[in-house]
Structure formats: structure tokens, C-alpha cells
Amino acid sequence: MDQSKQREQGLGQHLVLWGRLVRFSHTIFAMPFALSMFVYVSSFTRVRAPQLLAIVTALVAARTAAMTFNRIIDRDIDGLNPRTRNREIPAGVITVRSAWVLWASSCALFLAASWFLGMHCLVLAPLVLAVLCYYSWAKRFTSLSHAILGLALALAPGGVWYALTGSVAWLPVWMMLGVLFWVAGFDILYSCQDIEFDRQHALWSVPSRYGEARAFQVSRIFHALAVLCLAQFGAAAHLAPVFWLGLLLFALLLFQQHRIVGPGNLTRIDAAFFTQNGLASILFFLAVLLAVYS
């Protein structure tokens, strides 16, 4: 009995540590857009609860695999960076072997969920994992790494469309582009914290290559493009007027980030990155939900 309890406690501790490693709470950034697409598709296609469960499982597994791979590949870089040296792997809280176990398990779970959704999903699943994991290497080669991260999250709503309809269309591309520019925009802001470190270690980013002021300009352009692309999605989908109110609030939250942080003033970057963007994504989901079912 004591050994059983010890095993349970050991598993529980591993789950907690793994959750910290991949910042499980940040799943909120991608999930609302995927759920928004699920809600929209449900307005013209019959969907079932098991499909929703499989989609959520696939999303969580894919993100966990991507984040774990990132932490493994970047462990030496994270150990050198004062901002990240306390992350679980460089701090010795989680072993590299344990992280690889989490990565492999997440990949397997993603593939299983893809198989449940259909062979058309399973065939593309390895390619999706490749894109998600490639982001971790991208900053070693190109300052487009922000856009690659945006693409990784943009695959979520596009994947939901493809899983449920089995077809390729332009309509979901607008939401995907909106997510891509939204994510790339706030990732550029977040990268401003590491300008000097990235330059010293030959890591590519918009801030390290073009400077902080130019990075903020690019971020604002990307966020404007995000709003325009999401507006095009709403127009193409003929969503009800409540969607436009939600999109307006979404846009205000995005541009509020550029009021609370700026070149030389990153003290509130966490509020801009986590609070504003998390709330913005939830508001977008609610806007689509109300537009479809109101």
C-alpha cells in the first residue's frame, strides 16, 4: 500500500513538473481559435461530442510536444540566459530523459487523436509535428521565427476545419492568417527582452536584427493585419453583427498592448503578453459562439 501511494505521488509530481515545463496554462492562446472554428463548422456540418474530445486532445498533445521539444533543444541556451536559467531543465528540476518521455508520449497521443478523427488527418499528422518542432530551430537561422511560431498556432483552426470537413478551402485560411499575425506580433514584443542576449549568441529575431523601435513598428503592423484577416473571415462566413463587436474588443486589447509597453519600457510585458492576449482570444471565441448561435 505504501509503495502504491509512493508511485501515485511520484506520478503526480511528474505531472505537475511536466505542466510547469510546457506552461500548460498557455494552451489558452491556441484553444479558443480552434474551438471557434469547431463552432462555425458545426453550423453547417453535423459534429459529435467524441470529435470535440479528439480535437481538444490533439491540440493539447501537439502543443505539449512542441513546447517540450523547445525546452529540450534550447536547454543550453536557456541555461545561459538570466531570464530563463531557472526553467526546469537547466535548473535540474526535470531531466532531459524525462522530457523526452513527455515529448514521445505527447506525439503518440497526437497521432492517436488524429487517427480517431480520420485517416485524412493521420496522414498529415507527422507533417504537423514537424512544423511544430521546427520552430525551436528557426531562431538559429532566420528572424522569421516569429512567423513560424504563428504558423504553428495557426494550424489549430485550420486543422479543425480539415478534420471536420475533409476539404481544403479559402475560408479557414483567413482565420489562420489572423492567428499567424497575432502570434507573431506579440512574440516580437516578448523577444525584445532578449535583444542583447540574442545578439551575443547569434540568435535571430526581429528585435535583435532591426532594433527595439523597429520591432515595435513591425508588431503593430502584424496586429493590424491580424484584425483585418479576422474581419475578412467574419465577412466571408457571414457572421452575425455580434461578431463585429467582439472583433472590435479583440482589436482594442491587441493595441492596448502597445500602450502599456514600448521601446525601453518592458516592465509590464507579462501583462501584455499573458493577460491581454489570453483575454483577447477568449473574447474572439465568445464572439464567434454568439454570432453562430444567437
Contacts in CASP RR format, 6 or more apart in sequence:
PFRMAT RR
TARGET T0000
AUTHOR 0000-0000-0000
METHOD contacts of the structure
MODEL  1
MDQSKQREQGLGQHLVLWGRLVRFSHTIFAMPFALSMFVYVSSFTRVRAP
QLLAIVTALVAARTAAMTFNRIIDRDIDGLNPRTRNREIPAGVITVRSAW
VLWASSCALFLAASWFLGMHCLVLAPLVLAVLCYYSWAKRFTSLSHAILG
LALALAPGGVWYALTGSVAWLPVWMMLGVLFWVAGFDILYSCQDIEFDRQ
HALWSVPSRYGEARAFQVSRIFHALAVLCLAQFGAAAHLAPVFWLGLLLF
ALLLFQQHRIVGPGNLTRIDAAFFTQNGLASILFFLAVLLAVYS
14 98 0 8 1.000
17 88 0 8 1.000
17 93 0 8 1.000
17 94 0 8 1.000
17 98 0 8 1.000
18 64 0 8 1.000
18 68 0 8 1.000
18 94 0 8 1.000
18 98 0 8 1.000
18 102 0 8 1.000
20 88 0 8 1.000
21 67 0 8 1.000
21 68 0 8 1.000
21 71 0 8 1.000
21 87 0 8 1.000
21 88 0 8 1.000
21 89 0 8 1.000
21 94 0 8 1.000
21 99 0 8 1.000
21 102 0 8 1.000
22 63 0 8 1.000
22 64 0 8 1.000
22 67 0 8 1.000
22 68 0 8 1.000
22 71 0 8 1.000
22 102 0 8 1.000
23 67 0 8 1.000
24 64 0 8 1.000
26 274 0 8 1.000
27 59 0 8 1.000
27 60 0 8 1.000
27 63 0 8 1.000
28 278 0 8 1.000
28 281 0 8 1.000
28 282 0 8 1.000
29 153 0 8 1.000
29 183 0 8 1.000
29 277 0 8 1.000
29 278 0 8 1.000
29 281 0 8 1.000
30 59 0 8 1.000
30 63 0 8 1.000
30 153 0 8 1.000
30 156 0 8 1.000
30 179 0 8 1.000
30 281 0 8 1.000
31 56 0 8 1.000
31 59 0 8 1.000
31 156 0 8 1.000
31 281 0 8 1.000
32 278 0 8 1.000
32 281 0 8 1.000
32 282 0 8 1.000
32 284 0 8 1.000
32 285 0 8 1.000
33 153 0 8 1.000
33 156 0 8 1.000
33 157 0 8 1.000
33 175 0 8 1.000
33 179 0 8 1.000
33 281 0 8 1.000
33 284 0 8 1.000
33 285 0 8 1.000
34 55 0 8 1.000
34 59 0 8 1.000
34 156 0 8 1.000
34 157 0 8 1.000
34 159 0 8 1.000
34 160 0 8 1.000
35 285 0 8 1.000
36 157 0 8 1.000
36 175 0 8 1.000
36 284 0 8 1.000
36 285 0 8 1.000
36 288 0 8 1.000
36 289 0 8 1.000
37 156 0 8 1.000
37 157 0 8 1.000
37 158 0 8 1.000
37 159 0 8 1.000
37 160 0 8 1.000
37 161 0 8 1.000
37 172 0 8 1.000
37 175 0 8 1.000
38 47 0 8 1.000
38 52 0 8 1.000
38 55 0 8 1.000
38 160 0 8 1.000
38 164 0 8 1.000
39 285 0 8 1.000
39 288 0 8 1.000
39 289 0 8 1.000
39 292 0 8 1.000
39 293 0 8 1.000
40 237 0 8 1.000
40 239 0 8 1.000
40 288 0 8 1.000
40 292 0 8 1.000
41 47 0 8 1.000
41 160 0 8 1.000
41 161 0 8 1.000
41 164 0 8 1.000
41 165 0 8 1.000
42 292 0 8 1.000
43 292 0 8 1.000
45 164 0 8 1.000
45 165 0 8 1.000
47 164 0 8 1.000
50 116 0 8 1.000
51 117 0 8 1.000
51 163 0 8 1.000
51 164 0 8 1.000
54 113 0 8 1.000
54 116 0 8 1.000
54 117 0 8 1.000
55 113 0 8 1.000
55 117 0 8 1.000
55 160 0 8 1.000
55 163 0 8 1.000
57 109 0 8 1.000
57 113 0 8 1.000
58 110 0 8 1.000
58 113 0 8 1.000
58 114 0 8 1.000
58 117 0 8 1.000
58 163 0 8 1.000
59 156 0 8 1.000
61 106 0 8 1.000
61 107 0 8 1.000
61 109 0 8 1.000
61 110 0 8 1.000
61 113 0 8 1.000
62 106 0 8 1.000
62 110 0 8 1.000
62 128 0 8 1.000
62 129 0 8 1.000
62 132 0 8 1.000
62 156 0 8 1.000
63 132 0 8 1.000
64 102 0 8 1.000
64 106 0 8 1.000
65 103 0 8 1.000
65 106 0 8 1.000
65 107 0 8 1.000
65 110 0 8 1.000
65 129 0 8 1.000
65 132 0 8 1.000
65 133 0 8 1.000
66 132 0 8 1.000
66 133 0 8 1.000
66 135 0 8 1.000
66 136 0 8 1.000
66 152 0 8 1.000
68 99 0 8 1.000
68 102 0 8 1.000
68 103 0 8 1.000
68 106 0 8 1.000
69 103 0 8 1.000
69 132 0 8 1.000
69 133 0 8 1.000
69 136 0 8 1.000
70 135 0 8 1.000
70 136 0 8 1.000
71 78 0 8 1.000
71 87 0 8 1.000
71 88 0 8 1.000
71 89 0 8 1.000
71 99 0 8 1.000
72 89 0 8 1.000
72 96 0 8 1.000
72 99 0 8 1.000
72 100 0 8 1.000
72 103 0 8 1.000
73 136 0 8 1.000
73 137 0 8 1.000
74 84 0 8 1.000
74 136 0 8 1.000
75 89 0 8 1.000
75 90 0 8 1.000
75 96 0 8 1.000
76 90 0 8 1.000
77 84 0 8 1.000
77 201 0 8 1.000
77 203 0 8 1.000
78 84 0 8 1.000
78 85 0 8 1.000
78 87 0 8 1.000
78 89 0 8 1.000
78 90 0 8 1.000
79 85 0 8 1.000
79 87 0 8 1.000
79 90 0 8 1.000
80 197 0 8 1.000
80 201 0 8 1.000
81 194 0 8 1.000
81 197 0 8 1.000
82 197 0 8 1.000
83 193 0 8 1.000
83 194 0 8 1.000
83 197 0 8 1.000
84 90 0 8 1.000
85 91 0 8 1.000
88 94 0 8 1.000
89 95 0 8 1.000
89 96 0 8 1.000
89 99 0 8 1.000
107 129 0 8 1.000
110 125 0 8 1.000
110 128 0 8 1.000
110 129 0 8 1.000
111 122 0 8 1.000
111 125 0 8 1.000
111 126 0 8 1.000
114 121 0 8 1.000
114 122 0 8 1.000
114 124 0 8 1.000
114 125 0 8 1.000
115 121 0 8 1.000
115 122 0 8 1.000
115 125 0 8 1.000
117 163 0 8 1.000
118 163 0 8 1.000
120 162 0 8 1.000
120 163 0 8 1.000
120 166 0 8 1.000
121 159 0 8 1.000
121 162 0 8 1.000
121 163 0 8 1.000
124 162 0 8 1.000
128 155 0 8 1.000
128 159 0 8 1.000
131 148 0 8 1.000
131 151 0 8 1.000
131 152 0 8 1.000
131 155 0 8 1.000
132 152 0 8 1.000
132 155 0 8 1.000
134 148 0 8 1.000
135 145 0 8 1.000
135 148 0 8 1.000
135 149 0 8 1.000
135 152 0 8 1.000
138 144 0 8 1.000
138 145 0 8 1.000
138 148 0 8 1.000
138 149 0 8 1.000
138 204 0 8 1.000
139 145 0 8 1.000
139 198 0 8 1.000
139 203 0 8 1.000
139 204 0 8 1.000
139 205 0 8 1.000
140 202 0 8 1.000
140 203 0 8 1.000
140 204 0 8 1.000
141 204 0 8 1.000
142 148 0 8 1.000
142 204 0 8 1.000
143 204 0 8 1.000
143 205 0 8 1.000
143 206 0 8 1.000
143 208 0 8 1.000
143 209 0 8 1.000
143 210 0 8 1.000
145 204 0 8 1.000
145 205 0 8 1.000
146 183 0 8 1.000
146 184 0 8 1.000
146 185 0 8 1.000
146 187 0 8 1.000
146 188 0 8 1.000
146 191 0 8 1.000
146 205 0 8 1.000
146 206 0 8 1.000
147 180 0 8 1.000
147 184 0 8 1.000
149 183 0 8 1.000
149 184 0 8 1.000
149 187 0 8 1.000
150 179 0 8 1.000
150 180 0 8 1.000
150 181 0 8 1.000
150 182 0 8 1.000
150 183 0 8 1.000
150 184 0 8 1.000
150 187 0 8 1.000
151 180 0 8 1.000
153 179 0 8 1.000
153 180 0 8 1.000
153 183 0 8 1.000
154 175 0 8 1.000
154 176 0 8 1.000
154 177 0 8 1.000
154 178 0 8 1.000
154 179 0 8 1.000
154 180 0 8 1.000
154 183 0 8 1.000
155 176 0 8 1.000
156 179 0 8 1.000
157 172 0 8 1.000
157 175 0 8 1.000
157 176 0 8 1.000
157 179 0 8 1.000
158 172 0 8 1.000
158 173 0 8 1.000
158 175 0 8 1.000
158 176 0 8 1.000
159 172 0 8 1.000
161 167 0 8 1.000
161 169 0 8 1.000
161 171 0 8 1.000
161 172 0 8 1.000
162 168 0 8 1.000
162 172 0 8 1.000
170 236 0 8 1.000
171 233 0 8 1.000
171 236 0 8 1.000
171 237 0 8 1.000
172 233 0 8 1.000
174 229 0 8 1.000
174 230 0 8 1.000
174 232 0 8 1.000
174 233 0 8 1.000
174 234 0 8 1.000
174 236 0 8 1.000
175 229 0 8 1.000
175 230 0 8 1.000
175 233 0 8 1.000
177 225 0 8 1.000
177 226 0 8 1.000
177 229 0 8 1.000
178 225 0 8 1.000
178 226 0 8 1.000
178 227 0 8 1.000
178 229 0 8 1.000
178 230 0 8 1.000
178 233 0 8 1.000
179 226 0 8 1.000
180 226 0 8 1.000
181 222 0 8 1.000
181 223 0 8 1.000
181 225 0 8 1.000
181 226 0 8 1.000
181 229 0 8 1.000
182 222 0 8 1.000
182 223 0 8 1.000
182 226 0 8 1.000
182 254 0 8 1.000
182 277 0 8 1.000
182 280 0 8 1.000
184 222 0 8 1.000
185 218 0 8 1.000
185 219 0 8 1.000
185 222 0 8 1.000
185 223 0 8 1.000
185 226 0 8 1.000
186 219 0 8 1.000
186 223 0 8 1.000
186 257 0 8 1.000
186 272 0 8 1.000
186 273 0 8 1.000
186 277 0 8 1.000
188 205 0 8 1.000
188 206 0 8 1.000
188 207 0 8 1.000
188 215 0 8 1.000
188 216 0 8 1.000
188 218 0 8 1.000
188 219 0 8 1.000
188 222 0 8 1.000
189 215 0 8 1.000
189 216 0 8 1.000
189 219 0 8 1.000
189 257 0 8 1.000
189 261 0 8 1.000
189 269 0 8 1.000
189 272 0 8 1.000
189 273 0 8 1.000
190 269 0 8 1.000
190 273 0 8 1.000
191 198 0 8 1.000
191 205 0 8 1.000
191 206 0 8 1.000
191 207 0 8 1.000
191 208 0 8 1.000
191 215 0 8 1.000
192 207 0 8 1.000
192 212 0 8 1.000
192 215 0 8 1.000
192 216 0 8 1.000
192 263 0 8 1.000
192 266 0 8 1.000
192 269 0 8 1.000
193 266 0 8 1.000
193 269 0 8 1.000
194 203 0 8 1.000
194 205 0 8 1.000
194 207 0 8 1.000
194 208 0 8 1.000
195 205 0 8 1.000
195 207 0 8 1.000
195 208 0 8 1.000
195 211 0 8 1.000
195 212 0 8 1.000
197 203 0 8 1.000
198 204 0 8 1.000
198 205 0 8 1.000
198 207 0 8 1.000
198 208 0 8 1.000
199 208 0 8 1.000
205 215 0 8 1.000
206 214 0 8 1.000
206 215 0 8 1.000
206 218 0 8 1.000
207 215 0 8 1.000
210 218 0 8 1.000
212 262 0 8 1.000
212 263 0 8 1.000
212 264 0 8 1.000
213 263 0 8 1.000
216 258 0 8 1.000
216 262 0 8 1.000
216 263 0 8 1.000
219 258 0 8 1.000
220 255 0 8 1.000
220 258 0 8 1.000
223 254 0 8 1.000
223 255 0 8 1.000
223 257 0 8 1.000
223 258 0 8 1.000
226 254 0 8 1.000
227 247 0 8 1.000
227 250 0 8 1.000
227 251 0 8 1.000
227 254 0 8 1.000
230 247 0 8 1.000
230 250 0 8 1.000
230 284 0 8 1.000
231 244 0 8 1.000
231 247 0 8 1.000
234 243 0 8 1.000
234 247 0 8 1.000
239 288 0 8 1.000
239 291 0 8 1.000
239 292 0 8 1.000
240 290 0 8 1.000
240 291 0 8 1.000
240 292 0 8 1.000
240 294 0 8 1.000
241 291 0 8 1.000
242 287 0 8 1.000
242 290 0 8 1.000
242 291 0 8 1.000
242 294 0 8 1.000
243 287 0 8 1.000
243 288 0 8 1.000
243 290 0 8 1.000
243 291 0 8 1.000
245 287 0 8 1.000
246 283 0 8 1.000
246 284 0 8 1.000
246 286 0 8 1.000
246 287 0 8 1.000
247 284 0 8 1.000
247 287 0 8 1.000
249 280 0 8 1.000
249 283 0 8 1.000
249 287 0 8 1.000
250 280 0 8 1.000
250 283 0 8 1.000
250 284 0 8 1.000
250 287 0 8 1.000
253 276 0 8 1.000
253 277 0 8 1.000
253 279 0 8 1.000
253 280 0 8 1.000
253 283 0 8 1.000
254 276 0 8 1.000
254 277 0 8 1.000
254 280 0 8 1.000
256 272 0 8 1.000
256 276 0 8 1.000
257 272 0 8 1.000
257 273 0 8 1.000
257 276 0 8 1.000
257 277 0 8 1.000
260 268 0 8 1.000
260 271 0 8 1.000
260 272 0 8 1.000
260 276 0 8 1.000
261 267 0 8 1.000
261 268 0 8 1.000
261 269 0 8 1.000
261 272 0 8 1.000
END
